[in-house]
Amino acid sequence: MSRPESPSRPARPKGTLFCPTCGHESGLDGDWIAVEGGTLVCPDCGAVVVAQPTFGVPA
């Protein structure tokens, strides 16, 4: 028995990020705008794509 063919999609590297607002896509080291605190912003629409939590230094 043969496997059903999967829909063809362009191959992308595993490290590709997608903007949920406008659909822009680029690699993690691509054209995203890095701002303070590990946040990445879409260069096309300005939406936050990745926001890393910041933790305070224990006293």
C-alpha positions, 0 to 999 in steps of 0.5 A: 500500500502506498502512502498518500502524497502530502501537499507540496510546500516550499522547504523552509529551514527549521529556524524560520519565524512567521509574523502572525499579523502580516505573514512575513517570514525570515530565519531567526537570524534574518531581518527581524528587529531586535529590541531590549529584552530579547524581543523580536519585531517584524520589520514589515508591520512592527508586530512583536513576534517573539517576546522573552520574559525578563526575570529580576535578579534575586535580592 
